[in-house]
């Protein structure tokens, strides 16, 4: 069997600026993800650790470190990650990054939510147990981007169901969590320059424009039109009806 990857890639050329992803059936009978890059491709498992390995007989290094933490707690011992262990967790997180980017391209939003949530949990674990603040920040700094992708996936599920109001709420929640991260980091400048917040705020405006108006919003719009048309009696009726609906809430 030829080991030359060109035989495999000839019919799937790389196109600069385009993210090309596909699913294939592996020789083991399991579905695989393939991500085309300029020098070849990245192949990943669709569940578990993307490279298919089980470090220390665990699903992932993060799971292994969690088990170490639990053992330390039972023994009443201190638990701190080493610099190398933080680096290993970060490298593992990059595997999940490649997978959730590929899954997002395939509109597998449930998979994106799973993998982004996993990386957010890893960031929190490192932040709590890293040997120093510098080491923790080397991982934590990617929180806004991963939170944005997590929010995009959750809101996209709602949009697919045409639940635009719910999608807007999810985007608002994602924006708030990113702002909380910057506030805890104590760097207002990062928040002002955040491309993640800029994207989510712009997307929120688009989603709000698509969602159906509530009954109160429709009445408010009709009242505004009545005032413009100087139909003050109708405007007063609508005003009173809007107040009554608010009182029922």
Secondary structure per residue as TSV (DSSP state, phi and psi in degrees):
chain	resnum	aa	ss	phi	psi
A	1	X	-	360.0	133.2
A	2	X	-	-69.2	139.0
A	3	X	-	-97.2	3.5
A	4	X	-	-77.1	116.1
A	5	X	T	-66.7	-20.8
A	6	X	H	-58.9	-32.0
A	7	X	H	-63.6	-32.6
A	8	X	H	-81.8	-35.4
A	9	X	H	-93.6	-9.2
A	10	X	T	-56.8	-37.9
A	11	X	T	-92.7	7.2
A	12	X	S	-137.8	70.5
A	13	X	-	-68.1	148.3
A	14	X	-	-76.7	137.3
A	15	X	-	-123.7	112.1
A	16	X	T	-52.2	135.9
A	17	X	T	84.8	-5.6
A	18	X	-	-115.0	136.1
A	19	X	-	-94.0	114.2
A	20	X	E	-112.0	123.0
A	21	X	E	-134.6	147.0
A	22	X	E	-150.3	159.9
A	23	X	E	-106.5	140.0
A	24	X	E	-131.7	166.1
A	25	X	E	-99.6	118.5
A	26	X	-	-72.9	166.5
A	27	X	T	-65.3	-17.1
A	28	X	T	-87.2	2.9
A	29	X	S	85.4	3.0
A	30	X	-	-105.3	150.0
A	31	X	E	-70.6	139.8
A	32	X	E	-126.0	155.9
A	33	X	E	-104.8	137.5
A	34	X	E	-124.1	129.8
A	35	X	E	-114.5	118.3
A	36	X	E	-79.8	128.0
A	37	X	E	-123.5	172.2
A	38	X	T	-62.3	-33.8
A	39	X	T	-99.5	9.1
A	40	X	E	153.9	-125.8
A	41	X	E	-154.4	160.0
A	42	X	E	-113.0	128.1
A	43	X	E	-111.5	135.0
A	44	X	E	-135.7	152.0
A	45	X	E	-72.6	153.3
A	46	X	S	-86.5	-10.5
A	47	X	S	-146.3	167.0
A	48	X	S	69.7	-162.2
A	49	X	S	-68.0	133.6
A	50	X	T	-55.0	-33.7
A	51	X	T	-84.2	0.8
A	52	X	-	81.0	0.7
A	53	X	-	-88.5	164.6
A	54	X	-	-130.3	82.9
A	55	X	G	-60.9	131.1
A	56	X	G	56.1	32.9
A	57	X	G	60.8	27.0
A	58	X	S	-116.9	161.5
A	59	X	S	-62.7	-31.9
A	60	X	S	-155.6	168.8
A	61	X	H	-65.8	-33.4
A	62	X	H	-62.1	-44.2
A	63	X	H	-62.3	-40.6
A	64	X	H	-61.8	-44.2
A	65	X	H	-67.5	-33.8
A	66	X	H	-61.9	-40.9
A	67	X	H	-66.8	-36.0
A	68	X	H	-64.4	-41.0
A	69	X	H	-60.9	-44.5
A	70	X	H	-63.9	-39.0
A	71	X	H	-65.2	-40.2
A	72	X	H	-64.1	-40.2
A	73	X	H	-62.1	-43.5
A	74	X	H	-63.8	-31.0
A	75	X	H	-89.5	-3.9
A	76	X	T	70.4	28.2
A	77	X	-	-101.3	156.7
A	78	X	-	-72.1	148.6
A	79	X	-	-129.7	121.3
A	80	X	-	-141.2	134.8
A	81	X	-	-74.2	148.6
A	82	X	-	-85.9	167.7
A	83	X	H	-58.2	-41.9
A	84	X	H	-64.0	-39.2
A	85	X	H	-68.0	-36.6
A	86	X	H	-62.1	-43.5
A	87	X	H	-62.2	-38.5
A	88	X	H	-66.5	-41.1
A	89	X	H	-65.7	-37.1
A	90	X	H	-66.1	-42.6
A	91	X	H	-62.7	-39.5
A	92	X	H	-65.1	-39.6
A	93	X	H	-60.2	-32.1
A	94	X	H	-65.6	-33.8
A	95	X	H	-60.6	-45.7
A	96	X	H	-67.1	-32.6
A	97	X	H	-60.0	-49.1
A	98	X	H	-59.0	-38.3
A	99	X	H	-71.9	-42.8
A	100	X	H	-72.0	-26.4
A	101	X	H	-65.5	-42.3
A	102	X	H	-65.7	-43.2
A	103	X	H	-64.6	-37.3
A	104	X	H	-63.8	-39.4
A	105	X	H	-62.1	-33.4
A	106	X	T	-87.6	3.5
A	107	X	T	61.3	30.8
A	108	X	-	-90.7	77.6
A	109	X	H	-69.9	-30.6
A	110	X	H	-62.8	-42.2
A	111	X	H	-64.5	-37.3
A	112	X	H	-64.4	-44.3
A	113	X	H	-59.7	-44.8
A	114	X	H	-58.6	-49.3
A	115	X	H	-76.2	-35.5
A	116	X	H	-70.1	-39.2
A	117	X	H	-62.8	-37.9
A	118	X	H	-61.9	-44.5
A	119	X	H	-69.0	-35.5
A	120	X	H	-63.3	-38.6
A	121	X	H	-65.9	-36.6
A	122	X	H	-65.2	-42.4
A	123	X	H	-58.6	-44.5
A	124	X	H	-64.2	-38.7
A	125	X	H	-64.6	-44.9
A	126	X	H	-65.3	-42.6
A	127	X	H	-57.9	-35.5
A	128	X	H	-80.5	-30.3
A	129	X	H	-120.4	5.1
A	130	X	-	-65.9	154.3
A	131	X	S	-70.4	-20.5
A	132	X	S	-160.6	168.8
A	133	X	H	-64.6	-37.0
A	134	X	H	-62.6	-43.7
A	135	X	H	-64.7	-41.5
A	136	X	H	-63.2	-43.7
A	137	X	H	-66.6	-28.6
A	138	X	H	-59.6	-24.2
A	139	X	H	-102.4	-45.8
A	140	X	H	-59.6	-27.4
A	141	X	T	-60.3	-18.5
A	142	X	T	-90.0	2.0
A	143	X	H	-55.6	-47.9
A	144	X	H	-57.4	-41.0
A	145	X	H	-66.6	-46.2
A	146	X	H	-66.5	-38.6
A	147	X	H	-63.1	-38.7
A	148	X	H	-61.8	-45.4
A	149	X	H	-65.9	-37.8
A	150	X	H	-62.0	-43.3
A	151	X	H	-65.9	-42.3
A	152	X	H	-59.8	-41.8
A	153	X	H	-67.1	-45.3
A	154	X	H	-63.0	-45.6
A	155	X	H	-68.2	-33.2
A	156	X	H	-65.2	-35.8
A	157	X	H	-61.7	-44.3
A	158	X	H	-65.1	-39.8
A	159	X	H	-65.6	-38.2
A	160	X	H	-58.7	-30.9
A	161	X	T	-89.1	2.5
A	162	X	T	61.7	30.8
A	163	X	-	-97.5	74.6
A	164	X	H	-69.2	-35.4
A	165	X	H	-64.4	-42.4
A	166	X	H	-65.0	-40.5
A	167	X	H	-60.6	-42.7
A	168	X	H	-61.9	-41.2
A	169	X	H	-63.1	-40.1
A	170	X	H	-66.3	-39.6
A	171	X	H	-66.6	-42.9
A	172	X	H	-59.0	-41.0
A	173	X	H	-65.4	-40.9
A	174	X	H	-62.9	-42.7
A	175	X	H	-60.0	-44.4
A	176	X	H	-63.1	-40.1
A	177	X	H	-67.2	-37.1
A	178	X	H	-67.2	-40.6
A	179	X	H	-63.6	-38.6
A	180	X	H	-62.5	-38.8
A	181	X	H	-61.7	-46.4
A	182	X	H	-65.6	-36.5
A	183	X	H	-64.1	-42.3
A	184	X	H	-68.0	-31.2
A	185	X	H	-74.3	-16.6
A	186	X	T	69.0	34.0
A	187	X	-	-133.3	91.3
A	188	X	H	-64.9	-29.1
A	189	X	H	-64.2	-38.9
A	190	X	H	-61.5	-40.7
A	191	X	H	-63.2	-43.6
A	192	X	H	-65.5	-29.3
A	193	X	T	-98.2	3.4
A	194	X	-	-66.8	116.6
A	195	X	H	-69.4	-26.3
A	196	X	H	-66.0	-45.0
A	197	X	H	-66.6	-38.4
A	198	X	H	-61.5	-45.2
A	199	X	H	-62.9	-48.7
A	200	X	H	-65.2	-38.2
A	201	X	H	-64.5	-41.6
A	202	X	H	-66.8	-40.5
A	203	X	H	-66.4	-38.3
A	204	X	H	-59.2	-41.9
A	205	X	H	-61.2	-40.7
A	206	X	H	-65.1	-44.2
A	207	X	H	-66.5	-41.3
A	208	X	H	-61.1	-34.9
A	209	X	H	-69.2	-24.5
A	210	X	H	-89.1	-25.1
A	211	X	S	-72.1	144.8
A	212	X	-	-63.7	147.2
A	213	X	-	-72.6	145.0
A	214	X	-	-73.9	170.2
A	215	X	H	-59.6	-43.8
A	216	X	H	-64.7	-40.3
A	217	X	H	-65.0	-38.6
A	218	X	H	-64.7	-41.4
A	219	X	H	-67.2	-37.4
A	220	X	H	-62.5	-42.3
A	221	X	H	-65.2	-41.3
A	222	X	H	-64.3	-38.6
A	223	X	H	-64.1	-42.3
A	224	X	H	-60.8	-40.7
A	225	X	H	-66.3	-38.1
A	226	X	H	-63.9	-39.6
A	227	X	H	-65.0	-42.2
A	228	X	H	-61.9	-35.0
A	229	X	T	-86.7	4.0
A	230	X	T	62.3	27.0
A	231	X	-	-90.8	72.0
A	232	X	H	-68.3	-32.5
A	233	X	H	-64.6	-44.6
A	234	X	H	-65.6	-38.6
A	235	X	H	-62.7	-39.3
A	236	X	H	-66.8	-39.5
A	237	X	H	-60.8	-44.4
A	238	X	H	-66.9	-39.1
A	239	X	H	-58.4	-46.7
A	240	X	H	-65.4	-37.7
A	241	X	H	-67.1	-38.6
A	242	X	H	-64.6	-43.1
A	243	X	H	-60.6	-42.3
A	244	X	H	-62.5	-40.2
A	245	X	H	-66.3	-38.5
A	246	X	H	-64.0	-37.6
A	247	X	H	-68.3	-27.7
A	248	X	H	-73.5	-19.0
A	249	X	-	-70.6	360.0
